[in-house]
Amino acid sequence: MEALFETSLECPYCGETVSVLVERSPGSQAYYEDCSVCCKPMAIVVSVDDDGSAQVSARSEDDA
C-alpha cells in the first residue's frame, strides 16, 4: 500500500474541485492546506481505518 494518495475535494470557499495528497497512516489527522484555486486555507480532516480505507473532508477555517 502506498504511503500517500491523491484525492479530490470541493473547496468550502469557492466550490471548485481541488486535488490534495493525503497520508494513508491509520488513525486521524487534521491540517490546513491552501486551496489551489482561491488560496484560502481549508481545514483537511482525514480518517484512515486499519484496512486502509480513508474518509477525507475539507472545511472552511471558521467551521474547523
PDB file of N, CA, C and O in Angstrom, chain B, residues numbered from 101:
ATOM      1  N   MET B 101       0.840  -1.173   0.000  1.00  0.00           N
ATOM      2  CA  MET B 101       0.000   0.000   0.000  1.00  0.00           C
ATOM      3  C   MET B 101       0.890   1.243   0.000  1.00  0.00           C
ATOM      4  O   MET B 101       1.872   1.309   0.740  1.00  0.00           O
ATOM      5  N   GLU B 102       0.547   2.221  -0.828  1.00  0.00           N
ATOM      6  CA  GLU B 102       1.335   3.438  -0.911  1.00  0.00           C
ATOM      7  C   GLU B 102       1.081   4.323   0.299  1.00  0.00           C
ATOM      8  O   GLU B 102      -0.022   4.332   0.847  1.00  0.00           O
ATOM      9  N   ALA B 103       2.114   5.080   0.723  1.00  0.00           N
ATOM     10  CA  ALA B 103       2.009   5.940   1.889  1.00  0.00           C
ATOM     11  C   ALA B 103       1.155   7.176   1.609  1.00  0.00           C
ATOM     12  O   ALA B 103       0.479   7.677   2.507  1.00  0.00           O
ATOM     13  N   LEU B 104       1.183   7.665   0.380  1.00  0.00           N
ATOM     14  CA  LEU B 104       0.396   8.840   0.006  1.00  0.00           C
ATOM     15  C   LEU B 104      -0.574   8.485  -1.116  1.00  0.00           C
ATOM     16  O   LEU B 104      -0.286   7.631  -1.955  1.00  0.00           O
ATOM     17  N   PHE B 105      -1.723   9.150  -1.121  1.00  0.00           N
ATOM     18  CA  PHE B 105      -2.633   9.001  -2.239  1.00  0.00           C
ATOM     19  C   PHE B 105      -3.255  10.355  -2.547  1.00  0.00           C
ATOM     20  O   PHE B 105      -3.327  11.234  -1.688  1.00  0.00           O
ATOM     21  N   GLU B 106      -3.696  10.502  -3.769  1.00  0.00           N
ATOM     22  CA  GLU B 106      -4.308  11.750  -4.204  1.00  0.00           C
ATOM     23  C   GLU B 106      -5.820  11.596  -4.198  1.00  0.00           C
ATOM     24  O   GLU B 106      -6.356  10.574  -4.627  1.00  0.00           O
ATOM     25  N   THR B 107      -6.494  12.618  -3.709  1.00  0.00           N
ATOM     26  CA  THR B 107      -7.950  12.615  -3.713  1.00  0.00           C
ATOM     27  C   THR B 107      -8.442  14.005  -4.092  1.00  0.00           C
ATOM     28  O   THR B 107      -7.706  14.986  -3.983  1.00  0.00           O
ATOM     29  N   SER B 108      -9.676  14.077  -4.533  1.00  0.00           N
ATOM     30  CA  SER B 108     -10.273  15.356  -4.912  1.00  0.00           C
ATOM     31  C   SER B 108     -11.307  15.773  -3.877  1.00  0.00           C
ATOM     32  O   SER B 108     -12.058  14.952  -3.349  1.00  0.00           O
ATOM     33  N   LEU B 109     -11.321  17.073  -3.602  1.00  0.00           N
ATOM     34  CA  LEU B 109     -12.252  17.646  -2.643  1.00  0.00           C
ATOM     35  C   LEU B 109     -12.862  18.906  -3.226  1.00  0.00           C
ATOM     36  O   LEU B 109     -12.305  19.503  -4.147  1.00  0.00           O
ATOM     37  N   GLU B 110     -13.995  19.308  -2.696  1.00  0.00           N
ATOM     38  CA  GLU B 110     -14.590  20.583  -3.088  1.00  0.00           C
ATOM     39  C   GLU B 110     -14.166  21.640  -2.068  1.00  0.00           C
ATOM     40  O   GLU B 110     -14.336  21.453  -0.863  1.00  0.00           O
ATOM     41  N   CYS B 111     -13.619  22.739  -2.555  1.00  0.00           N
ATOM     42  CA  CYS B 111     -13.205  23.828  -1.670  1.00  0.00           C
ATOM     43  C   CYS B 111     -14.445  24.408  -0.992  1.00  0.00           C
ATOM     44  O   CYS B 111     -15.425  24.710  -1.672  1.00  0.00           O
ATOM     45  N   PRO B 112     -14.424  24.572   0.339  1.00  0.00           N
ATOM     46  CA  PRO B 112     -15.588  25.115   1.038  1.00  0.00           C
ATOM     47  C   PRO B 112     -15.792  26.608   0.778  1.00  0.00           C
ATOM     48  O   PRO B 112     -16.839  27.156   1.124  1.00  0.00           O
ATOM     49  N   TYR B 113     -14.818  27.261   0.182  1.00  0.00           N
ATOM     50  CA  TYR B 113     -14.934  28.694  -0.114  1.00  0.00           C
ATOM     51  C   TYR B 113     -15.422  28.956  -1.535  1.00  0.00           C
ATOM     52  O   TYR B 113     -16.448  29.608  -1.731  1.00  0.00           O
ATOM     53  N   CYS B 114     -14.692  28.451  -2.520  1.00  0.00           N
ATOM     54  CA  CYS B 114     -15.006  28.781  -3.915  1.00  0.00           C
ATOM     55  C   CYS B 114     -15.800  27.685  -4.629  1.00  0.00           C
ATOM     56  O   CYS B 114     -16.326  27.916  -5.718  1.00  0.00           O
ATOM     57  N   GLY B 115     -15.891  26.491  -4.026  1.00  0.00           N
ATOM     58  CA  GLY B 115     -16.678  25.414  -4.612  1.00  0.00           C
ATOM     59  C   GLY B 115     -15.986  24.636  -5.720  1.00  0.00           C
ATOM     60  O   GLY B 115     -16.559  23.691  -6.261  1.00  0.00           O
ATOM     61  N   GLU B 116     -14.762  25.021  -6.064  1.00  0.00           N
ATOM     62  CA  GLU B 116     -14.018  24.314  -7.108  1.00  0.00           C
ATOM     63  C   GLU B 116     -13.502  22.974  -6.584  1.00  0.00           C
ATOM     64  O   GLU B 116     -13.249  22.825  -5.389  1.00  0.00           O
ATOM     65  N   THR B 117     -13.351  22.018  -7.468  1.00  0.00           N
ATOM     66  CA  THR B 117     -12.767  20.730  -7.112  1.00  0.00           C
ATOM     67  C   THR B 117     -11.252  20.854  -7.172  1.00  0.00           C
ATOM     68  O   THR B 117     -10.697  21.275  -8.187  1.00  0.00           O
ATOM     69  N   VAL B 118     -10.581  20.486  -6.077  1.00  0.00           N
ATOM     70  CA  VAL B 118      -9.124  20.559  -5.998  1.00  0.00           C
ATOM     71  C   VAL B 118      -8.575  19.204  -5.574  1.00  0.00           C
ATOM     72  O   VAL B 118      -9.268  18.426  -4.919  1.00  0.00           O
ATOM     73  N   SER B 119      -7.329  18.923  -5.948  1.00  0.00           N
ATOM     74  CA  SER B 119      -6.667  17.674  -5.566  1.00  0.00           C
ATOM     75  C   SER B 119      -5.727  17.923  -4.410  1.00  0.00           C
ATOM     76  O   SER B 119      -5.034  18.939  -4.365  1.00  0.00           O
ATOM     77  N   VAL B 120      -5.707  16.983  -3.469  1.00  0.00           N
ATOM     78  CA  VAL B 120      -4.782  17.053  -2.337  1.00  0.00           C
ATOM     79  C   VAL B 120      -4.114  15.697  -2.159  1.00  0.00           C
ATOM     80  O   VAL B 120      -4.705  14.664  -2.473  1.00  0.00           O
ATOM     81  N   LEU B 121      -2.897  15.700  -1.660  1.00  0.00           N
ATOM     82  CA  LEU B 121      -2.195  14.468  -1.307  1.00  0.00           C
ATOM     83  C   LEU B 121      -2.428  14.190   0.171  1.00  0.00           C
ATOM     84  O   LEU B 121      -2.298  15.082   1.009  1.00  0.00           O
ATOM     85  N   VAL B 122      -2.771  12.950   0.479  1.00  0.00           N
ATOM     86  CA  VAL B 122      -3.114  12.560   1.841  1.00  0.00           C
ATOM     87  C   VAL B 122      -2.273  11.367   2.250  1.00  0.00           C
ATOM     88  O   VAL B 122      -2.052  10.453   1.456  1.00  0.00           O
ATOM     89  N   GLU B 123      -1.803  11.375   3.490  1.00  0.00           N
ATOM     90  CA  GLU B 123      -1.041  10.250   4.028  1.00  0.00           C
ATOM     91  C   GLU B 123      -2.004   9.158   4.454  1.00  0.00           C
ATOM     92  O   GLU B 123      -3.039   9.436   5.060  1.00  0.00           O
ATOM     93  N   ARG B 124      -1.667   7.920   4.138  1.00  0.00           N
ATOM     94  CA  ARG B 124      -2.545   6.790   4.415  1.00  0.00           C
ATOM     95  C   ARG B 124      -2.169   6.063   5.711  1.00  0.00           C
ATOM     96  O   ARG B 124      -2.281   4.839   5.777  1.00  0.00           O
ATOM     97  N   SER B 125      -1.734   6.777   6.722  1.00  0.00           N
ATOM     98  CA  SER B 125      -1.432   6.173   8.018  1.00  0.00           C
ATOM     99  C   SER B 125      -2.724   5.965   8.793  1.00  0.00           C
ATOM    100  O   SER B 125      -3.567   6.862   8.829  1.00  0.00           O
ATOM    101  N   PRO B 126      -2.900   4.783   9.425  1.00  0.00           N
ATOM    102  CA  PRO B 126      -4.116   4.545  10.205  1.00  0.00           C
ATOM    103  C   PRO B 126      -4.285   5.591  11.306  1.00  0.00           C
ATOM    104  O   PRO B 126      -3.314   6.017  11.931  1.00  0.00           O
ATOM    105  N   GLY B 127      -5.529   5.992  11.528  1.00  0.00           N
ATOM    106  CA  GLY B 127      -5.828   6.987  12.551  1.00  0.00           C
ATOM    107  C   GLY B 127      -6.406   8.240  11.923  1.00  0.00           C
ATOM    108  O   GLY B 127      -6.819   8.249  10.764  1.00  0.00           O
ATOM    109  N   SER B 128      -6.423   9.295  12.718  1.00  0.00           N
ATOM    110  CA  SER B 128      -6.984  10.565  12.269  1.00  0.00           C
ATOM    111  C   SER B 128      -5.904  11.628  12.209  1.00  0.00           C
ATOM    112  O   SER B 128      -4.950  11.607  12.987  1.00  0.00           O
ATOM    113  N   GLN B 129      -6.061  12.549  11.285  1.00  0.00           N
ATOM    114  CA  GLN B 129      -5.153  13.680  11.189  1.00  0.00           C
ATOM    115  C   GLN B 129      -5.935  14.870  10.656  1.00  0.00           C
ATOM    116  O   GLN B 129      -6.932  14.713   9.951  1.00  0.00           O
ATOM    117  N   ALA B 130      -5.469  16.054  11.002  1.00  0.00           N
ATOM    118  CA  ALA B 130      -6.081  17.286  10.512  1.00  0.00           C
ATOM    119  C   ALA B 130      -4.966  18.276  10.237  1.00  0.00           C
ATOM    120  O   ALA B 130      -4.002  18.372  10.997  1.00  0.00           O
ATOM    121  N   TYR B 131      -5.106  19.008   9.151  1.00  0.00           N
ATOM    122  CA  TYR B 131      -4.106  20.006   8.799  1.00  0.00           C
ATOM    123  C   TYR B 131      -4.741  21.037   7.887  1.00  0.00           C
ATOM    124  O   TYR B 131      -5.839  20.825   7.373  1.00  0.00           O
ATOM    125  N   TYR B 132      -4.059  22.149   7.684  1.00  0.00           N
ATOM    126  CA  TYR B 132      -4.539  23.197   6.787  1.00  0.00           C
ATOM    127  C   TYR B 132      -3.763  23.158   5.489  1.00  0.00           C
ATOM    128  O   TYR B 132      -2.550  22.950   5.479  1.00  0.00           O
ATOM    129  N   GLU B 133      -4.477  23.359   4.391  1.00  0.00           N
ATOM    130  CA  GLU B 133      -3.858  23.446   3.075  1.00  0.00           C
ATOM    131  C   GLU B 133      -4.605  24.517   2.295  1.00  0.00           C
ATOM    132  O   GLU B 133      -5.836  24.545   2.290  1.00  0.00           O
ATOM    133  N   ASP B 134      -3.865  25.392   1.640  1.00  0.00           N
ATOM    134  CA  ASP B 134      -4.489  26.445   0.852  1.00  0.00           C
ATOM    135  C   ASP B 134      -5.106  25.869  -0.412  1.00  0.00           C
ATOM    136  O   ASP B 134      -4.525  25.002  -1.064  1.00  0.00           O
ATOM    137  N   CYS B 135      -6.293  26.364  -0.747  1.00  0.00           N
ATOM    138  CA  CYS B 135      -6.952  25.971  -1.990  1.00  0.00           C
ATOM    139  C   CYS B 135      -6.087  26.419  -3.158  1.00  0.00           C
ATOM    140  O   CYS B 135      -5.606  27.553  -3.176  1.00  0.00           O
ATOM    141  N   SER B 136      -5.887  25.547  -4.126  1.00  0.00           N
ATOM    142  CA  SER B 136      -5.049  25.882  -5.280  1.00  0.00           C
ATOM    143  C   SER B 136      -5.746  26.834  -6.245  1.00  0.00           C
ATOM    144  O   SER B 136      -5.112  27.346  -7.168  1.00  0.00           O
ATOM    145  N   VAL B 137      -7.046  27.081  -6.047  1.00  0.00           N
ATOM    146  CA  VAL B 137      -7.787  27.993  -6.912  1.00  0.00           C
ATOM    147  C   VAL B 137      -7.932  29.376  -6.273  1.00  0.00           C
ATOM    148  O   VAL B 137      -7.544  30.377  -6.875  1.00  0.00           O
ATOM    149  N   CYS B 138      -8.493  29.441  -5.042  1.00  0.00           N
ATOM    150  CA  CYS B 138      -8.762  30.737  -4.403  1.00  0.00           C
ATOM    151  C   CYS B 138      -7.762  31.101  -3.308  1.00  0.00           C
ATOM    152  O   CYS B 138      -7.799  32.211  -2.777  1.00  0.00           O
ATOM    153  N   CYS B 139      -6.874  30.175  -2.972  1.00  0.00           N
ATOM    154  CA  CYS B 139      -5.786  30.384  -1.994  1.00  0.00           C
ATOM    155  C   CYS B 139      -6.243  30.547  -0.551  1.00  0.00           C
ATOM    156  O   CYS B 139      -5.437  30.940   0.292  1.00  0.00           O
ATOM    157  N   LYS B 140      -7.488  30.264  -0.235  1.00  0.00           N
ATOM    158  CA  LYS B 140      -7.950  30.351   1.151  1.00  0.00           C
ATOM    159  C   LYS B 140      -7.620  29.043   1.875  1.00  0.00           C
ATOM    160  O   LYS B 140      -7.588  27.982   1.252  1.00  0.00           O
ATOM    161  N   PRO B 141      -7.371  29.115   3.203  1.00  0.00           N
ATOM    162  CA  PRO B 141      -6.966  27.921   3.954  1.00  0.00           C
ATOM    163  C   PRO B 141      -8.132  26.971   4.245  1.00  0.00           C
ATOM    164  O   PRO B 141      -9.103  27.346   4.902  1.00  0.00           O
ATOM    165  N   MET B 142      -8.022  25.753   3.754  1.00  0.00           N
ATOM    166  CA  MET B 142      -9.015  24.714   4.024  1.00  0.00           C
ATOM    167  C   MET B 142      -8.514  23.844   5.163  1.00  0.00           C
ATOM    168  O   MET B 142      -7.331  23.506   5.211  1.00  0.00           O
ATOM    169  N   ALA B 143      -9.397  23.479   6.074  1.00  0.00           N
ATOM    170  CA  ALA B 143      -9.074  22.509   7.120  1.00  0.00           C
ATOM    171  C   ALA B 143      -9.360  21.124   6.538  1.00  0.00           C
ATOM    172  O   ALA B 143     -10.514  20.776   6.289  1.00  0.00           O
ATOM    173  N   ILE B 144      -8.308  20.342   6.325  1.00  0.00           N
ATOM    174  CA  ILE B 144      -8.438  18.993   5.779  1.00  0.00           C
ATOM    175  C   ILE B 144      -8.464  18.010   6.948  1.00  0.00           C
ATOM    176  O   ILE B 144      -7.575  18.027   7.799  1.00  0.00           O
ATOM    177  N   VAL B 145      -9.482  17.159   6.985  1.00  0.00           N
ATOM    178  CA  VAL B 145      -9.620  16.158   8.042  1.00  0.00           C
ATOM    179  C   VAL B 145      -9.596  14.788   7.382  1.00  0.00           C
ATOM    180  O   VAL B 145     -10.366  14.510   6.463  1.00  0.00           O
ATOM    181  N   VAL B 146      -8.688  13.926   7.874  1.00  0.00           N
ATOM    182  CA  VAL B 146      -8.508  12.594   7.292  1.00  0.00           C
ATOM    183  C   VAL B 146      -8.679  11.547   8.387  1.00  0.00           C
ATOM    184  O   VAL B 146      -8.122  11.679   9.477  1.00  0.00           O
ATOM    185  N   SER B 147      -9.444  10.518   8.093  1.00  0.00           N
ATOM    186  CA  SER B 147      -9.598   9.389   8.996  1.00  0.00           C
ATOM    187  C   SER B 147      -9.345   8.122   8.186  1.00  0.00           C
ATOM    188  O   SER B 147     -10.041   7.855   7.206  1.00  0.00           O
ATOM    189  N   VAL B 148      -8.341   7.341   8.601  1.00  0.00           N
ATOM    190  CA  VAL B 148      -7.970   6.120   7.882  1.00  0.00           C
ATOM    191  C   VAL B 148      -8.202   4.917   8.789  1.00  0.00           C
ATOM    192  O   VAL B 148      -7.688   4.858   9.906  1.00  0.00           O
ATOM    193  N   ASP B 149      -8.986   3.958   8.292  1.00  0.00           N
ATOM    194  CA  ASP B 149      -9.240   2.721   9.027  1.00  0.00           C
ATOM    195  C   ASP B 149      -8.022   1.807   8.945  1.00  0.00           C
ATOM    196  O   ASP B 149      -7.125   2.034   8.133  1.00  0.00           O
ATOM    197  N   ASP B 150      -7.992   0.779   9.782  1.00  0.00           N
ATOM    198  CA  ASP B 150      -6.881  -0.177   9.786  1.00  0.00           C
ATOM    199  C   ASP B 150      -6.736  -0.894   8.443  1.00  0.00           C
ATOM    200  O   ASP B 150      -5.639  -1.325   8.089  1.00  0.00           O
ATOM    201  N   ASP B 151      -7.830  -1.024   7.695  1.00  0.00           N
ATOM    202  CA  ASP B 151      -7.755  -1.699   6.392  1.00  0.00           C
ATOM    203  C   ASP B 151      -7.308  -0.761   5.267  1.00  0.00           C
ATOM    204  O   ASP B 151      -7.202  -1.184   4.116  1.00  0.00           O
ATOM    205  N   GLY B 152      -7.043   0.524   5.598  1.00  0.00           N
ATOM    206  CA  GLY B 152      -6.535   1.471   4.611  1.00  0.00           C
ATOM    207  C   GLY B 152      -7.585   2.320   3.930  1.00  0.00           C
ATOM    208  O   GLY B 152      -7.247   3.192   3.130  1.00  0.00           O
ATOM    209  N   SER B 153      -8.871   2.082   4.234  1.00  0.00           N
ATOM    210  CA  SER B 153      -9.898   2.928   3.625  1.00  0.00           C
ATOM    211  C   SER B 153      -9.914   4.282   4.336  1.00  0.00           C
ATOM    212  O   SER B 153      -9.807   4.361   5.560  1.00  0.00           O
ATOM    213  N   ALA B 154     -10.051   5.345   3.539  1.00  0.00           N
ATOM    214  CA  ALA B 154      -9.931   6.700   4.079  1.00  0.00           C
ATOM    215  C   ALA B 154     -11.176   7.526   3.816  1.00  0.00           C
ATOM    216  O   ALA B 154     -11.833   7.378   2.786  1.00  0.00           O
ATOM    217  N   GLN B 155     -11.488   8.393   4.759  1.00  0.00           N
ATOM    218  CA  GLN B 155     -12.525   9.397   4.600  1.00  0.00           C
ATOM    219  C   GLN B 155     -11.813  10.743   4.718  1.00  0.00           C
ATOM    220  O   GLN B 155     -11.112  11.002   5.696  1.00  0.00           O
ATOM    221  N   VAL B 156     -12.000  11.597   3.708  1.00  0.00           N
ATOM    222  CA  VAL B 156     -11.320  12.887   3.657  1.00  0.00           C
ATOM    223  C   VAL B 156     -12.366  13.966   3.449  1.00  0.00           C
ATOM    224  O   VAL B 156     -13.250  13.830   2.603  1.00  0.00           O
ATOM    225  N   SER B 157     -12.262  15.050   4.230  1.00  0.00           N
ATOM    226  CA  SER B 157     -13.191  16.164   4.058  1.00  0.00           C
ATOM    227  C   SER B 157     -12.447  17.482   4.215  1.00  0.00           C
ATOM    228  O   SER B 157     -11.369  17.547   4.806  1.00  0.00           O
ATOM    229  N   ALA B 158     -13.054  18.524   3.671  1.00  0.00           N
ATOM    230  CA  ALA B 158     -12.474  19.867   3.774  1.00  0.00           C
ATOM    231  C   ALA B 158     -13.537  20.804   4.339  1.00  0.00           C
ATOM    232  O   ALA B 158     -14.704  20.762   3.950  1.00  0.00           O
ATOM    233  N   ARG B 159     -13.097  21.651   5.272  1.00  0.00           N
ATOM    234  CA  ARG B 159     -13.993  22.634   5.867  1.00  0.00           C
ATOM    235  C   ARG B 159     -13.339  23.995   5.807  1.00  0.00           C
ATOM    236  O   ARG B 159     -12.123  24.106   5.648  1.00  0.00           O
ATOM    237  N   SER B 160     -14.149  25.026   5.933  1.00  0.00           N
ATOM    238  CA  SER B 160     -13.589  26.372   5.986  1.00  0.00           C
ATOM    239  C   SER B 160     -12.896  26.570   7.328  1.00  0.00           C
ATOM    240  O   SER B 160     -13.151  25.832   8.280  1.00  0.00           O
ATOM    241  N   GLU B 161     -12.041  27.543   7.398  1.00  0.00           N
ATOM    242  CA  GLU B 161     -11.292  27.809   8.620  1.00  0.00           C
ATOM    243  C   GLU B 161     -12.243  28.111   9.775  1.00  0.00           C
ATOM    244  O   GLU B 161     -11.964  27.739  10.915  1.00  0.00           O
ATOM    245  N   ASP B 162     -13.354  28.776   9.500  1.00  0.00           N
ATOM    246  CA  ASP B 162     -14.334  29.122  10.544  1.00  0.00           C
ATOM    247  C   ASP B 162     -15.097  27.909  11.057  1.00  0.00           C
ATOM    248  O   ASP B 162     -15.513  27.880  12.215  1.00  0.00           O
ATOM    249  N   ASP B 163     -15.286  26.900  10.192  1.00  0.00           N
ATOM    250  CA  ASP B 163     -16.035  25.706  10.574  1.00  0.00           C
ATOM    251  C   ASP B 163     -15.171  24.641  11.242  1.00  0.00           C
ATOM    252  O   ASP B 163     -15.698  23.688  11.816  1.00  0.00           O
ATOM    253  N   ALA B 164     -13.850  24.794  11.173  1.00  0.00           N
ATOM    254  CA  ALA B 164     -12.933  23.776  11.713  1.00  0.00           C
ATOM    255  C   ALA B 164     -12.943  23.835  13.181  1.00  0.00           C
ATOM    256  O   ALA B 164     -12.240  23.064  13.835  1.00  0.00           O
TER     257      ALA B 164
END
